[in-house]
């Protein structure tokens, strides 16, 4: 399977987190629960695509595309 960023995912896609790239907000993402192995789903995007809403551990969180681009994911829909 090919890894890419969470920012490139479309509505309804379930993906598994593979890595959090080092950035100024990577610690905050980890504190929010974005850790390797977690499954997340894109549940909504704003009219112009930014921000996006992500379901993680039963909670819906809003991320800017800049933040989502630092989360490397792998598609799980084909599993």
JOUR-V46491 format. One record per residue. N is the residue number from 1. RES is the residue in one letter. PSI is psi in whole degrees, -180 to 180 (* if undefined). Layout:
# JOUR-V46491
N;RES;PSI + N;RES;PSI
This chain:
# JOUR-V46491
1;X;149 + 2;X;135 + 3;X;145 + 4;X;-173 + 5;X;155 + 6;X;-31 + 7;X;-22 + 8;X;1 + 9;X;155 + 10;X;169 + 11;X;131 + 12;X;-6 + 13;X;131 + 14;X;129 + 15;X;159 + 16;X;135 + 17;X;129 + 18;X;-31 + 19;X;150 + 20;X;117 + 21;X;148 + 22;X;123 + 23;X;178 + 24;X;-18 + 25;X;14 + 26;X;-37 + 27;X;-40 + 28;X;-40 + 29;X;-42 + 30;X;-41 + 31;X;-32 + 32;X;-10 + 33;X;4 + 34;X;87 + 35;X;157 + 36;X;133 + 37;X;-19 + 38;X;144 + 39;X;134 + 40;X;158 + 41;X;136 + 42;X;117 + 43;X;-13 + 44;X;150 + 45;X;147 + 46;X;163 + 47;X;-36 + 48;X;13 + 49;X;-5 + 50;X;119 + 51;X;179 + 52;X;154 + 53;X;134 + 54;X;133 + 55;X;126 + 56;X;119 + 57;X;38 + 58;X;1 + 59;X;150 + 60;X;123 + 61;X;145 + 62;X;132 + 63;X;140 + 64;X;154 + 65;X;-33 + 66;X;-41 + 67;X;-44 + 68;X;-28 + 69;X;-18 + 70;X;0 + 71;X;111 + 72;X;132 + 73;X;166 + 74;X;135 + 75;X;136 + 76;X;-1 + 77;X;-27 + 78;X;-1 + 79;X;*
